[in-house]
Amino acid sequence: MSKFLNTLKTEQVGKWNHTLLGRLDLEDEIEGNISVPSGFQTNFASIGSLHNIFLFLLFALVAGYGNYAATVHDFLYTTGVMSRDRADAVFYRALRAEGIAKWRAWLFWVGVRIGGASHYRTAA
């Protein structure tokens, strides 16, 4: 089972953005150690613009949960160090490692599968 190795420490630097004050490490059961460096900026699991009622309802069910997992997912999407499919799978496992219920973790996963493609960057 995946697990976080340290505590998420951030400082809010804007309406949605937070900067990591220390490294965040996830020991993923499949991908191994994933380390998000200090100084990385994340918006956790916020959805900047809600394009339809489905996404709005989905966001309402998951808002406020999964900040650890969302930070790792933002890092994986920003750096493109693994495929989007693999990053989304890590996200689901990280949510479960954080103690998020299976049904809520699944909703998060559905949300990133539906709305995440435009935010994913492949490694240069």
Secondary structure, DSSP 8 states (H G I E B T S, - for coil): --EE-S---EEE-SSS-EEESS-EEEEETTTEEEEE-TT-EE-TT--S---SHHHHHHHHHHTT--HHHHHHHHHHHHH--S-HHHHHHHHHHHHHHTT--HHHHHHHHHHHHHH-GGG-----
